[in-house]
């Protein structure tokens, strides 16, 4: 998490680059990968929120209707812009925290009914680490979209610390709680039935059933707590669209949010049918390219920019001739996949190396992309100069 927290502090330095990636990879290069990340995480939020609403309604609405409600609500929140979104994010987590504490308190007595499992192997632990990385690292790609609004005189150490704690503190306890709930679900009939019908949303609703109507209210609160993540993705993706092609800047940002929502809803409906398989595959793939992205940014900053934020020229963000061609960055990331693929361990593909080691594609991408970037960037600067 230190690496992507660093990206937040870099993006808020006095030079205030609006978008970090173009200053490293050139205009538009790699933006499609970031768009896919935003879409993927939007799907996760929409499916979880929609399934929870469906579970609370006892069949009055289905997953599809729930997904539509969450998607449209997230779009409306994103229309408020950064200041509104910032205030919304500042307080909405409190309601989510209270709801999670209540759900744990109501259903916590059954968490001791753990399903016996075999101890994880080293390969399984490595693979799980890759999944966690895929969940957290993408923040590095969107950090500049938000950190740019920080006061330029604020200490980068302070921003780094806030970002690191903001990622670490919610992730570790909630994933621990999630693991406990997941291991308990097969042993509790009502939880298992809820999962079979509505997935995670069904489990949460089953946990809160003893609380009656109040439990349903808490379930609804939990489903709408996901709007913070969804709206942030919509806001960031509207900026990223404007980087793809020069004339896209003329299109109002809210239009991109509408387009994103129009794509998000049908994709979420399809993904909900095999949610966890799709989620795992998505997080792994995102982890691979995100690791390569972070590696390239770190090498560029410390080796080629000397760790000096003033050597970035934010005014060049929309001047293609003044930006790197992107050949070195994209080339390093693409070439690293020559070894990443044999190290992949997916439901749909397991490479020869991963059969022995487990999925280590994330670790390989993180190291190899940075190594390859050094000679490619040197050559790029000799040929293009930027």
C-alpha positions in Angstrom: 0.0 0.0 0.0 3.0 2.3 0.4 3.4 2.4 -3.4 0.0 3.7 -4.2 -0.1 6.0 -1.2 3.1 7.5 -2.7 1.3 8.2 -5.9 -1.2 10.3 -4.0 1.5 12.3 -2.3 3.3 12.8 -5.7 0.2 14.0 -7.4 -0.5 16.6 -4.8 3.0 18.1 -4.8 3.5 21.8 -5.6 3.7 21.1 -9.3 0.1 19.9 -9.0 -0.1 17.6 -12.1 -3.8 17.3 -12.9 -3.4 13.8 -14.3 -0.1 11.9 -13.6 -0.2 9.2 -16.3 0.1 11.4 -19.3 3.3 12.9 -17.9 4.8 9.4 -17.8 3.1 7.4 -20.5 2.0 10.1 -23.0 -1.4 11.4 -23.9 -4.1 8.7 -24.0 -1.7 5.8 -23.6 -3.0 3.3 -21.1 -6.2 5.2 -20.5 -8.3 2.3 -21.8 -6.9 0.1 -19.0 -7.9 2.7 -16.4 -11.4 2.9 -17.9 -11.7 -0.8 -17.6 -10.7 -0.6 -14.0 -13.3 2.0 -13.2 -15.9 0.0 -15.0 -14.9 -3.2 -13.2 -15.1 -1.6 -9.7 -18.4 0.1 -10.7 -19.8 -3.4 -11.5 -18.7 -4.7 -8.1 -20.5 -1.8 -6.3 -23.6 -2.1 -8.4 -23.9 -5.9 -8.1 -23.4 -5.9 -4.3 -25.7 -3.0 -3.7 -28.4 -4.3 -6.1 -28.3 -7.8 -4.6 -28.7 -6.4 -1.1 -31.7 -4.3 -2.2 -33.3 -7.4 -3.8 -32.7 -9.5 -0.7 -34.3 -6.8 1.6 -37.4 -6.6 -0.7 -38.1 -10.4 -0.4 -38.4 -10.7 -4.1 -40.5 -7.5 -4.8 -37.6 -6.4 -6.9 -34.9 -8.5 -8.5 -31.2 -8.1 -8.8 -31.6 -6.3 -12.1 -33.9 -3.6 -10.7 -31.6 -3.2 -7.7 -28.6 -2.7 -10.0 -30.5 -0.1 -12.0 -31.4 1.8 -8.8 -27.8 1.8 -7.5 -26.3 2.7 -10.9 -28.6 5.7 -11.3 -28.2 6.9 -7.8 -24.4 6.8 -8.2 -24.6 8.8 -11.4 -26.7 11.5 -9.7 -24.2 11.8 -6.8 -21.3 12.1 -9.3 -23.1 15.1 -11.0 -22.3 17.2 -7.9 -18.6 17.5 -8.8 -15.6 17.3 -6.6 -16.7 19.5 -3.7 -20.0 17.8 -3.2 -18.4 14.4 -3.7 -15.7 15.2 -1.2 -18.3 16.2 1.5 -20.4 13.1 0.7 -17.4 10.8 1.1 -16.3 12.5 4.3 -19.5 11.5 6.1 -21.1 8.5 4.3 -18.5 6.1 5.7 -19.7 6.8 9.2 -23.2 5.4 8.4 -21.6 2.3 6.7 -19.4 1.7 9.8 -22.4 1.9 12.1 -24.4 -0.5 9.9 -21.5 -3.0 9.8 -21.1 -2.9 13.6 -24.9 -3.5 14.0 -24.8 -6.4 11.5 -21.9 -7.9 13.3 -23.6 -7.5 16.6 -26.8 -9.0 15.5 -25.3 -12.0 13.7 -22.0 -12.3 15.5 -23.1 -15.0 17.8 -23.0 -17.5 14.9 -19.5 -16.5 13.7 -18.1 -19.3 15.9 -19.7 -21.9 13.6 -16.8 -22.0 11.3 -16.7 -24.6 8.5 -13.5 -26.7 8.8 -10.9 -25.9 6.1 -7.4 -27.1 5.2 -4.6 -24.7 6.1 -3.7 -22.5 3.1 -0.6 -23.4 1.2 2.1 -20.9 0.3 0.9 -20.7 -3.2 -2.6 -19.9 -2.0 -1.3 -17.1 0.2 0.6 -15.6 -2.7 -2.4 -15.8 -5.0 -4.6 -14.2 -2.3 -2.0 -11.4 -2.0 -2.4 -10.8 -5.8 -6.2 -10.4 -5.4 -5.8 -7.9 -2.6 -3.3 -5.9 -4.7 -5.8 -5.9 -7.5 -8.3 -4.4 -5.2 -6.1 -1.6 -3.8 -3.5 -0.6 -6.4 -5.9 1.0 -8.9 -6.2 3.9 -6.5 -2.7 4.9 -7.8 -4.1 5.4 -11.2 -6.8 7.8 -10.1 -5.1 9.5 -7.1 -4.2 12.6 -9.1 -7.9 13.1 -10.0 -8.6 14.0 -6.4 -5.2 14.9 -4.8 -4.9 17.8 -7.2 -7.5 19.7 -5.2 -5.3 19.5 -2.0 -3.6 22.8 -1.0 -0.2 22.8 -2.7 1.5 23.8 0.6 0.2 20.7 2.5 2.9 18.3 3.5 3.2 15.4 1.1 4.1 13.2 4.1 0.7 14.1 5.6 -1.1 13.2 2.4 0.8 10.0 2.1 -0.1 9.0 5.7 -3.7 9.8 5.3 -3.9 7.8 2.1 -2.1 4.8 3.5 -4.2 4.8 6.6 -7.3 5.3 4.5 -6.5 2.2 2.6 -5.2 0.1 5.4 -7.6 0.7 8.2 -10.8 -0.2 6.4 -9.3 -3.0 4.4 -7.8 -5.3 7.0 -10.6 -5.4 9.6 -13.4 -5.7 6.9 -11.6 -8.5 5.0 -11.0 -10.3 8.3 -14.7 -10.0 9.1 -15.6 -11.0 5.5 -13.5 -14.1 5.8 -15.2 -15.0 9.1 -18.6 -14.5 7.6 -17.7 -16.5 4.5 -16.4 -19.4 6.5 -19.6 -19.4 8.7 -22.2 -19.1 5.8 -22.2 -22.9 4.9 -22.8 -23.8 8.5 -25.8 -21.5 9.1 -28.9 -22.6 7.0 -30.5 -19.1 6.8 -27.2 -17.5 5.7 -26.6 -20.2 3.2 -30.1 -19.9 1.7 -29.6 -16.1 1.5 -26.3 -16.6 -0.3 -27.8 -19.0 -2.8 -30.6 -16.5 -3.7 -28.9 -13.1 -3.5 -25.2 -13.7 -3.0 -23.5 -11.4 -0.4 -26.5 -9.2 -0.1 -28.6 -12.3 0.9 -26.1 -13.1 3.7 -26.2 -9.6 5.1 -30.0 -9.6 5.1 -30.0 -13.0 6.8 -27.6 -11.8 9.5 -29.9 -8.9 10.2 -33.2 -10.8 10.2 -33.4 -11.1 14.0 -33.6 -7.3 14.1 -36.8 -7.3 12.1 -37.7 -4.0 10.3 -34.7 -2.2 11.8 -32.5 -4.9 10.3 -34.0 -4.3 6.8 -33.3 -0.6 7.3 -29.7 -1.3 8.1 -29.4 -3.6 5.0 -30.7 -0.8 2.8 -28.2 1.6 4.4 -25.4 -0.9 3.6 -26.5 -1.2 0.0 -26.4 2.6 -0.5 -23.1 3.0 1.3 -21.6 1.7 -1.9 -22.6 4.8 -3.7 -19.4 6.5 -2.5 -17.2 4.1 -4.4 -19.4 4.2 -7.5 -19.7 8.0 -7.7 -16.0 8.4 -7.2 -15.4 6.0 -10.1 -17.9 7.9 -12.3 -16.2 11.2 -11.5 -12.7 9.9 -12.3 -13.8 8.2 -15.5 -15.2 11.4 -16.8 -11.8 13.0 -16.5 -10.1 10.0 -18.1 -12.4 10.1 -21.1 -11.2 13.7 -21.7 -7.7 12.4 -22.1 -8.4 9.8 -24.7 -8.8 12.3 -27.6 -8.3 16.1 -27.7 -11.9 16.9 -28.8 -13.3 14.9 -25.9 -12.4 17.8 -23.6 -15.3 19.8 -25.1 -17.8 17.2 -24.0 -19.3 18.1 -20.6 -18.2 15.6 -17.9 -21.7 14.7 -16.9 -22.2 13.3 -20.4 -19.4 10.8 -19.8 -21.0 9.8 -16.5 -24.3 9.1 -18.3 -22.5 7.0 -21.0 -20.6 5.1 -18.2 -23.9 4.3 -16.4 -25.4 3.1 -19.7 -22.6 0.7 -20.1 -22.3 -0.2 -16.4 -25.9 -1.4 -15.8 -26.1 -4.1 -18.5 -22.5 -5.3 -17.8 -23.5 -5.5 -14.0 -26.6 -7.5 -14.8 -24.6 -10.1 -16.8 -21.8 -10.2 -14.2 -24.2 -10.8 -11.4 -25.0 -14.2 -12.7 -21.5 -15.5 -11.8 -20.4 -12.7 -9.5 -17.6 -14.2 -7.5 -16.0 -16.0 -10.5 -16.1 -12.7 -12.5 -14.9 -10.7 -9.5 -11.9 -12.9 -8.9 -10.9 -12.9 -12.5 -11.3 -9.1 -12.7 -9.2 -8.4 -9.7 -6.4 -10.7 -10.8 -6.2 -9.1 -14.3 -6.4 -5.6 -12.8 -3.6 -6.5 -10.4 -1.3 -7.5 -13.2 -1.5 -4.3 -15.2 -1.8 -2.1 -12.1 1.5 -3.5 -10.7 3.2 -2.8 -14.0 1.8 0.8 -14.0 3.0 1.5 -10.5 6.4 0.1 -11.2 6.8 2.3 -14.3 5.7 5.4 -12.4 8.2 4.7 -9.5 11.1 4.2 -11.9 10.2 7.3 -13.9 10.0 9.4 -10.7 13.0 8.3 -8.8 15.4 7.4 -11.6 14.6 9.7 -14.5 13.1 12.6 -12.6 15.5 12.3 -9.6 12.6 12.2 -7.2 12.0 15.9 -8.0 8.3 16.8 -8.5 9.3 20.2 -10.0 10.7 18.3 -13.1 7.1 17.6 -14.2 5.5 20.2 -16.3 1.7 20.0 -15.7 1.0 22.6 -18.4 2.0 20.0 -20.9 -0.7 17.5 -20.0 -2.6 18.2 -23.3 0.4 18.9 -25.5 1.2 15.6 -27.2 4.5 16.8 -28.6 5.8 17.8 -25.2 4.8 14.5 -23.5 6.6 11.1 -23.7 5.6 9.1 -26.7 4.4 6.3 -24.3 6.4 3.7 -26.3 8.7 3.0 -23.3 5.9 2.7 -20.7 3.5 0.7 -22.8 6.3 -1.4 -24.2 7.6 -2.2 -20.7 4.2 -3.2 -19.5 3.4 -5.2 -22.5 6.7 -7.1 -22.6 6.5 -7.9 -18.9 3.4 -10.0 -19.7 5.6 -12.4 -21.6 6.6 -13.7 -18.2 3.4 -12.7 -16.4 1.2 -15.0 -18.5 3.1 -18.2 -17.5 2.8 -17.1 -13.9 -1.0 -16.6 -14.0 -3.3 -18.9 -12.1 -6.8 -18.2 -13.2 -10.0 -20.2 -13.4 -9.8 -20.0 -17.2 -6.0 -20.4 -17.5 -3.1 -21.6 -15.4 0.4 -21.0 -16.6 3.2 -23.6 -16.3 5.0 -21.6 -13.6 1.8 -20.9 -11.6 1.1 -24.7 -11.4 4.1 -24.9 -9.0 4.2 -21.4 -7.4 0.6 -20.3 -7.5 -0.4 -17.1 -9.1 2.6 -14.7 -8.9 1.7 -12.6 -11.9 1.4 -9.5 -9.8 4.8 -9.8 -8.2 6.4 -10.6 -11.6 4.7 -7.6 -13.3 5.8 -5.3 -10.4 9.5 -6.2 -10.8 9.8 -6.9 -14.5 8.0 -3.9 -15.9 10.3 -1.6 -13.9 13.4 -3.4 -15.1 12.3 -3.3 -18.8 11.3 0.4 -18.5 14.9 1.5 -17.8 16.5 0.8 -21.2 13.3 1.5 -23.1 12.9 4.9 -21.5 16.5 5.7 -22.1 16.0 4.9 -25.8 12.8 6.8 -25.9 14.5 10.0 -24.6 17.3 9.6 -27.1 14.8 9.3 -30.0 12.0 11.6 -29.1 13.6 13.8 -26.4 10.5 14.0 -24.1 
